Amino acid sequence: MKIGISCHHTYGGSGAIATELGKALALKGHTVHFFSQAAPFRLGLYSRNIHCHEIEAMNYPLFETPYHSLALASKIAEVAYYEELDVVHAHYAIPHAISAMLARQMLEEKCPASECFRIVTTLHGTDITIVGADRSMSDAVRLAINKSDGVTAVSGYLRDETIRMFTPRKPIEVIYNFVDTTVFKRLPGRRDLLGLDGGKVVIHISNFRPVKRIMDVLAIFERVQREIDATLLLVGDGPDRGEAETWVRQQGIGGKVRFLGKLDDIVPLLSIADLMLMPSNVESFGLAALEAMACGVPVVVTDAGGFPEFVRQGVDGFRHAHGDIEGMSRSALSILQDEAVWQRFSEAAVSQAGRFETALKVEEYEAFYRRLIDEARQRAASDKTHNK
């Protein structure tokens, strides 16, 4: 198949999943065209089956924002026509699915609708819970969903939220986020690279937005470090970092908390981590936690969103109501203070992550694509017979 993938190039679960999906499809012999503002951050080495198209949008003084969505649509239409794409997979309803829809309309005079690409839209979370919840954008999100040929969500939670908010006219299939366990696996530790002599290592990875509850991460860790020797690694950056750094200094625990910023290669850090904290208000899935589990890191997370769909309570991690600082602290200590318990949780985490292996989910996407293509061909054949 010839597949276009439209996605964000920056840090975040949607961009990571879109990129890893495209790479895996290319390895299986499919031709993949990425559409984004820059090369996706996880793209890595060149592949003969992968092509990147960076979107350059003009600026016009009468408008406050560049014409990104229109430029994206034009680029998709151009590539789809000359490369004969079978599918354009939009990761996020806005702007990617809308742009794919416009691209197909641009091609109406050049090719019959039955011969044009199918649009697959994957909903990742904020396109529904934040963008879609905004009154100025809700109708655009609804249109993107209803005009797509097929729609998937990364968790049952997100599917149910989408149905509740938009009552879409077509079914939404769940294809879970995934992890490449050949890449995300526990490696020999290099604690010396961070100057860590001993003690436990707790890690948190996010974009430091309010929904991630960074201050809860710190509050939990502050209680943990009272009981055991521990270091907290904070990976990422965002609007709440400044407040977090100030709080750490005020509490006098600056020597135990490392702000590492945005990093591409997180496997070495996960390989020395003993526990991941993700006390978010809600997560549509929680990819960072799954990647940690693949590296043998037990997790303490929120009992909301997509977490209950892959974090097993008391088996590979613990789930608590968001804001339950004391409960999360107790759970963290129960894992960190007993080596036998940690080993059991770690092994269970690796086993559970294997159920979300990249190869398994890529097969689901391939089947989804083929079904949509076959349905379009059958409709075209039926219409042709009917017109005779």
C-alpha positions in Angstrom: 0.0 0.0 0.0 0.9 3.7 -0.4 0.1 5.5 2.8 0.3 9.1 3.8 0.6 10.0 7.5 -0.2 13.5 8.7 1.0 14.2 12.2 2.7 16.6 14.6 6.4 16.5 14.5 7.1 17.6 18.1 7.3 15.7 21.3 4.1 13.9 22.4 2.3 10.6 22.2 0.5 11.3 18.9 3.7 12.2 17.0 5.6 9.3 18.5 2.8 6.8 17.6 2.4 8.2 14.1 6.1 8.0 13.4 6.6 4.5 14.8 3.6 3.3 12.8 5.0 4.8 9.6 8.4 3.2 10.3 6.9 -0.2 11.0 4.8 0.0 7.8 7.8 0.9 5.8 9.7 -2.1 7.1 6.9 -4.3 5.9 7.3 -3.0 2.4 4.6 -0.3 2.3 5.5 3.2 0.9 5.0 5.9 3.5 4.8 9.6 3.1 4.9 11.8 6.2 3.3 15.3 6.2 4.4 17.6 9.0 6.0 20.9 9.7 9.4 19.3 10.2 10.8 15.8 10.2 9.0 13.8 13.1 11.3 13.7 16.1 11.4 9.9 16.3 12.0 9.3 12.6 15.6 8.4 12.9 17.6 6.8 10.1 16.6 7.1 6.4 14.6 4.3 4.8 14.0 3.9 1.1 10.2 3.4 1.7 9.9 6.6 3.8 9.4 10.1 2.3 9.0 13.3 4.3 7.1 16.4 3.1 7.6 19.5 5.3 4.7 21.9 5.2 5.7 25.6 4.5 2.8 28.0 4.9 2.8 31.6 3.7 2.2 34.5 6.1 -0.3 37.2 5.1 -0.6 40.4 7.1 -4.4 40.4 7.2 -4.4 37.1 9.1 -3.0 36.4 12.6 -1.9 32.8 11.8 -0.2 31.2 8.8 -2.3 29.2 6.3 -0.9 25.9 7.7 -4.1 23.8 7.3 -4.5 24.9 3.6 -0.9 24.4 2.9 -1.1 20.9 4.4 -4.2 20.1 2.3 -2.4 21.3 -0.9 0.6 19.2 -0.2 -1.4 16.1 0.6 -3.4 16.6 -2.6 -0.2 17.0 -4.7 1.5 13.9 -3.3 -1.7 11.9 -3.3 -2.2 12.6 -7.0 1.3 12.0 -8.2 2.1 9.1 -5.9 -1.3 7.5 -6.0 -1.8 7.2 -2.3 -4.3 4.6 -1.1 -4.7 6.0 2.4 -4.0 9.2 4.2 -3.9 8.6 7.9 -4.5 11.7 10.0 -3.3 11.7 13.5 -5.6 14.3 15.2 -8.9 15.5 13.9 -7.7 19.2 13.8 -6.0 20.1 11.6 -4.9 16.9 10.0 -8.2 15.2 9.2 -9.8 18.5 8.0 -6.8 19.1 5.7 -7.0 15.5 4.3 -10.7 16.1 3.6 -9.9 19.4 1.8 -7.2 17.6 -0.1 -9.6 15.0 -1.4 -12.0 17.7 -2.5 -9.1 19.4 -4.4 -8.7 16.2 -6.4 -12.4 15.9 -7.4 -11.8 17.1 -10.9 -8.7 15.0 -11.4 -9.9 11.6 -10.3 -13.2 9.9 -9.4 -14.0 9.7 -5.7 -13.8 5.9 -5.9 -10.2 6.1 -7.0 -9.1 8.7 -4.5 -7.4 7.9 -1.2 -9.3 6.8 1.9 -9.1 9.0 5.0 -8.3 7.3 8.4 -8.4 9.5 11.4 -6.9 8.5 14.7 -8.1 10.4 17.8 -5.4 10.8 20.4 -7.0 12.7 23.2 -6.6 16.5 23.3 -8.3 16.8 19.8 -11.4 15.6 21.6 -11.1 16.6 25.3 -9.6 20.0 24.8 -9.9 21.2 21.2 -13.2 19.4 20.6 -14.6 20.7 23.9 -14.1 24.3 22.8 -17.3 25.7 21.3 -15.4 27.4 18.5 -13.9 24.1 17.3 -16.5 21.4 18.2 -18.3 21.5 14.8 -15.0 21.3 12.9 -14.0 18.2 15.0 -17.4 16.6 14.4 -17.1 17.2 10.6 -13.6 15.7 10.6 -14.9 12.6 12.3 -18.0 12.2 10.1 -16.2 12.8 6.8 -13.4 10.3 7.5 -13.8 6.9 6.0 -12.6 5.2 9.2 -12.0 6.5 12.7 -9.9 4.9 15.5 -9.2 5.9 19.1 -6.2 4.9 21.2 -8.3 3.7 24.1 -11.8 2.6 25.0 -12.0 5.6 27.3 -11.4 8.0 24.4 -13.8 6.2 22.1 -16.5 6.5 24.8 -15.7 10.2 25.4 -15.9 10.9 21.6 -19.3 9.2 21.3 -20.6 11.0 24.4 -19.4 14.4 23.1 -20.1 14.1 19.3 -22.5 11.2 18.7 -20.6 10.4 15.5 -22.4 8.8 12.5 -19.9 6.0 12.2 -18.4 3.4 14.5 -15.1 4.2 16.2 -12.7 1.3 16.5 -10.1 1.0 19.3 -6.6 0.3 18.3 -4.4 0.8 21.3 -1.1 2.7 21.4 1.9 0.4 21.2 5.5 0.0 22.0 8.5 -1.5 20.2 9.9 -3.9 22.8 13.0 -4.4 20.7 13.9 -0.8 21.4 12.1 -0.2 24.8 13.8 -2.8 26.9 15.9 -2.7 30.1 19.6 -2.1 29.2 22.6 -2.3 31.5 22.4 0.7 33.8 24.7 3.7 33.4 23.8 5.5 36.6 27.3 7.1 36.6 26.3 9.3 33.6 24.1 11.2 36.1 26.4 10.9 39.0 24.1 8.6 40.9 25.9 6.5 43.4 23.1 4.7 45.1 19.4 4.9 46.1 16.3 4.4 44.1 15.4 6.3 40.9 12.0 7.7 40.3 11.1 9.1 36.9 8.4 11.3 35.3 8.1 12.1 31.6 5.7 14.6 30.2 5.2 18.0 28.6 4.7 19.7 32.0 1.2 21.0 31.3 -1.3 21.4 34.2 -3.1 18.2 33.3 0.1 16.3 34.1 0.0 17.6 37.8 3.8 18.1 38.1 3.3 19.5 41.6 1.7 16.2 42.6 4.8 14.3 41.2 7.0 16.5 43.5 4.7 16.1 46.5 4.7 12.3 46.2 8.5 12.2 45.7 9.0 14.5 48.7 7.2 11.9 50.9 9.1 9.0 49.3 12.5 10.6 49.9 11.8 11.1 53.6 11.7 7.3 53.9 14.4 6.1 51.5 17.4 7.4 49.6 16.0 8.4 46.2 16.5 10.7 43.2 13.7 12.0 40.9 14.4 12.4 37.2 12.0 14.9 35.4 12.2 14.5 31.6 10.4 17.1 29.5 9.6 20.8 29.6 6.5 23.0 29.6 4.6 25.7 31.3 4.7 24.3 34.8 8.5 23.7 35.0 9.2 27.1 36.5 6.8 26.6 39.4 8.2 23.1 40.0 11.8 24.3 40.1 10.9 27.1 42.6 9.1 24.6 44.8 12.1 22.2 44.8 14.4 24.9 45.9 12.1 26.0 48.6 11.8 22.5 50.0 15.6 22.1 50.0 15.6 19.0 47.9 17.3 20.4 44.8 20.1 17.8 45.1 17.6 15.0 44.7 15.6 16.3 41.8 17.1 16.5 38.3 15.3 18.6 35.6 16.7 17.0 32.4 14.6 18.8 29.8 13.5 17.3 26.5 15.4 14.2 25.5 15.0 12.0 22.4 16.5 8.8 23.8 14.8 7.9 27.0 15.6 4.2 27.2 18.9 4.7 29.1 17.0 6.7 31.7 14.2 4.2 31.9 16.8 1.4 32.3 18.0 2.9 35.6 14.6 3.9 36.9 12.9 1.9 39.6 9.4 3.6 39.4 7.5 5.9 37.2 5.0 8.4 38.5 2.1 9.7 36.3 -0.5 11.3 38.5 -2.3 13.1 35.6 -5.8 14.3 35.8 -6.6 12.0 32.9 -4.7 10.4 30.1 -6.4 9.3 26.8 -3.9 6.4 26.9 -0.6 7.1 28.7 2.1 6.0 26.3 5.0 7.1 28.5 3.8 4.6 31.2 3.6 1.7 28.6 7.1 2.5 27.4 8.4 2.5 31.0 6.7 -0.9 31.7 8.4 -2.3 28.6 11.7 -1.3 30.3 10.7 -3.1 33.5 9.6 0.0 35.4 6.6 -0.4 37.6 4.2 2.6 37.5 2.0 4.5 39.9 -0.7 6.3 37.9 -4.2 7.8 37.9 -7.2 5.5 38.0 -8.8 7.4 35.0 -8.7 7.6 31.3 -6.8 4.9 29.4 -4.6 3.7 32.3 -7.1 1.1 33.6 -6.9 -0.6 30.2 -3.3 -1.6 30.5 -2.1 -1.0 34.1 -3.1 -3.9 36.3 -3.8 -2.9 39.8 -1.3 -4.5 42.2 0.3 -6.5 39.4 2.5 -4.2 37.3 1.6 -0.9 39.1 -1.0 0.9 41.2 -3.8 3.2 40.2 -5.2 6.0 42.4 -7.7 8.8 42.1 -6.0 11.9 40.9 -4.9 14.1 43.8 -4.4 11.1 46.1 -0.9 12.1 47.2 -0.8 10.0 50.3 -2.1 6.9 48.5 0.3 7.2 45.7 3.2 7.8 48.1 2.3 4.6 50.0 2.1 2.6 46.8 5.4 3.9 45.6 7.1 3.0 48.9 5.5 -0.5 48.9 7.3 -1.2 45.6 10.6 0.6 46.3 11.2 -0.7 49.8 11.0 -4.4 49.0 13.3 -5.8 46.3 11.3 -9.0 45.9 8.1 -6.9 45.3 9.9 -4.7 42.9 11.2 -7.7 40.9 7.7 -9.2 40.7 6.2 -5.9 39.5 9.0 -5.3 37.0 8.6 -8.7 35.4 4.9 -8.3 35.2 5.3 -4.9 33.6 7.5 -6.3 30.8 5.0 -9.1 30.2 2.1 -6.8 30.0 3.9 -4.4 27.6 4.4 -7.3 25.3 0.6 -7.4 24.7 0.9 -4.0 23.1 3.9 -4.8 20.8 4.2 -2.6 17.7 3.9 -5.5 15.3 0.5 -6.6 16.7 -1.0 -3.1 16.4 0.5 -2.5 13.0 -1.3 -5.6 11.8 -4.5 -4.1 13.1 -4.0 -0.9 11.2 -3.1 -2.8 8.0 -6.3 -4.7 8.2 -8.2 -1.5 8.9 -6.7 0.2 5.8 -7.4 -2.8 3.6 -11.0 -3.0 4.7 -11.7 0.6 3.9 -10.0 0.2 0.5 -12.0 -2.9 -0.3 -15.2 -1.3 0.8 -14.6 1.6 -1.6 -13.9 -0.7 -4.5 -17.0 -2.7 -3.8 -19.1 0.5 -3.7 -17.5 1.6 -7.0 -18.2 -1.7 -8.7 -21.8 -1.7 -7.4 -22.3 1.9 -8.6 -20.9 0.9 -12.0 -23.3 -2.0 -12.3 -26.2 0.1 -11.2 -25.5 2.8 -13.7 -25.5 0.3 -16.5 
